[in-house]
Amino acid sequence: MMKTPVLASERLCFYEWEPEDFPLLVTLHDDPEVQHFLQMGDPPWDDMFLQAKFEGFRTDYAVHGWTKFKVTDRQGMFIGRAGFGRFEKTQELELGYTFMRSLWGQGYATEAAKALLEWIYRVETLDHVIGFAVAEHRASRKVLEKVGMVFTGIHDVDGIANAFYRHNRPV
C-alpha cells in the first residue's frame, strides 16, 4: 500500500523516499541524457554516490520536512524527483527537478515546480527560494522562468556556468 503523498498536483504525487525506493533513483540517473546537465562531463554517478544522495534526501525529509521528493504520476508510476535542497554555498533553499528522459517535454517539470513553490511557502517561513540550471540548458531555464523565477545572473558551480534565479515569497 502506497503512503499518502506529501503533496499532490493535477497529475503528480510527491512522496518521501522509502528504503526500497533506491533502485528507482538508480534507474533515473542511469540515463546519460538525464545525467548530462547534472554532471557536465564529471564521471558518472556510481551507486555509492547515489546511495549518499538517497540517504541525504531521506535525512532532509526527516529533519526539515522537505527534500527532493520521489515523484509519481497519479497512477503510481515513478517519473522522477523534484523538491528542495540546501545550496551549500549560500545556505538558501534551492528548487530542483529531474525526470525520466522518456517523459521530457510533457510539462511535468513546470507542474512540479509550480506546486512545490506554492507548497514550500505554506510550510516554511522563507522569504525566497533559488533555482539554477546549467546556463546552456534552455529547457530547464524556461521552466524556472515559467513559474515566476527571476534571473539573477550567471555563476560558477563546480567549474560550470549556471544561470541562477530567485523566487520571492508571494505577498
URGIHU-V967852 format. One record per backbone hydrogen bond with DSSP energy under -1.0 kcal/mol. CO is the residue of the C=O (numbers start at 1). NH is the residue of the N-H. E is the energy in kcal/mol with one decimal. If there is no record, write none. Layout:
CO:NH:E, CO:NH:E
This chain:
7:14:-3.0, 12:9:-2.8, 13:72:-2.4, 14:6:-2.6, 14:7:-1.3, 15:70:-2.4, 18:21:-2.6, 19:22:-1.1, 21:24:-1.5, 21:25:-1.2, 22:26:-2.0, 23:27:-2.5, 24:28:-2.3, 25:29:-2.2, 31:35:-2.2, 32:36:-1.6, 35:38:-1.7, 35:39:-2.3, 36:40:-2.1, 39:42:-1.3, 46:50:-2.7, 47:51:-2.6, 48:52:-1.8, 49:53:-2.2, 50:54:-3.1, 51:55:-2.6, 52:56:-2.1, 53:57:-2.5, 54:58:-2.2, 55:59:-2.6, 56:60:-2.8, 57:61:-1.9, 58:62:-2.1, 59:63:-2.8, 60:64:-3.3, 61:65:-1.2, 67:69:-1.2, 67:84:-2.2, 69:82:-1.8, 70:15:-3.0, 71:79:-2.9, 71:80:-1.4, 72:13:-2.4, 73:76:-1.9, 77:73:-2.2, 79:100:-2.7, 80:71:-3.0, 81:98:-2.9, 82:69:-1.8, 83:96:-2.6, 85:94:-3.4, 87:91:-3.0, 92:87:-3.1, 93:130:-2.8, 94:85:-1.9, 96:83:-2.7, 98:81:-3.0, 100:103:-2.1, 101:104:-1.7, 103:106:-1.1, 107:111:-2.4, 108:112:-2.9, 109:113:-2.8, 110:114:-2.5, 111:115:-2.3, 112:116:-2.8, 113:117:-2.4, 114:118:-2.1, 115:119:-2.2, 116:120:-2.9, 117:121:-1.4, 119:122:-1.1, 119:123:-1.5, 120:124:-2.1, 127:169:-2.7, 129:167:-3.0, 130:95:-2.9, 131:165:-3.0, 133:163:-3.2, 134:137:-2.6, 136:138:-1.7, 137:141:-2.1, 138:142:-2.4, 139:143:-1.6, 140:144:-1.8, 141:145:-2.1, 142:146:-2.7, 143:147:-1.5, 144:149:-2.3, 145:148:-1.7, 150:166:-1.8, 153:164:-3.1, 155:162:-2.5, 157:160:-1.2, 160:157:-2.5, 161:135:-2.6, 162:155:-2.7, 163:133:-1.8, 164:152:-3.1, 165:131:-1.8, 166:150:-3.0, 167:129:-2.2
